[in-house]
Amino acid sequence: MARQDNDFLTAFAIGAALGVGATLLLRPEKPNPRKQLQKRLKPHVRKLRKSAARGGKVRVAPRPRPAEGMEDDAIRAGRELLAEFRGEVQRILDEAREELRGLNGDPARPPRGDGPQVDA
C-alpha cells in the first residue's frame, strides 16, 4: 500500500511542476512602456513623414519668451533666498553650539575651530 501512495505523490509532484511550468510559459509578457509609446505615436509619425515628403511645413508651437527683466528679478530673488537660508543655518548652528556648551558645563568657553563654519 505504501508503494501506491509513493507513486501517487510522485505523479502529483510531477504534474504540479508541469502545470507551473506551463503557466509560466503561457503568461503574457509584461507591457514594455517604450513599445507602447511607439505604438501610440505611430499614426502621428506617419502624418509628419507624409507631410514632409509632400514638402509641407511641420507646425511647431512658438515658445513663449520671458518678459525683459524677469531673469534679473529671478536671479535677485534667488540670491535673497540664499542669503536668508545661510542666515538661518548660521542661527541653527549657533544655537546648537550654545546647547553643547551648556551640556559640557562650560558656557564661557569659545567653540573649537575645527568644526565646520558657515559664512553668513
Secondary structure, 3 states (H helix, E strand, C coil): CHHHHHHHHHHHHHHHHHHHHHHHHHCCCCCCHHHHHHHHHHHHHHHHHHHHHCCCCCCCCCCCCCCCCHHHHHHHHHHHHHHHHHHHHHHHHHHHHHHHHHHHCCCCCCCCCCCCCCCC
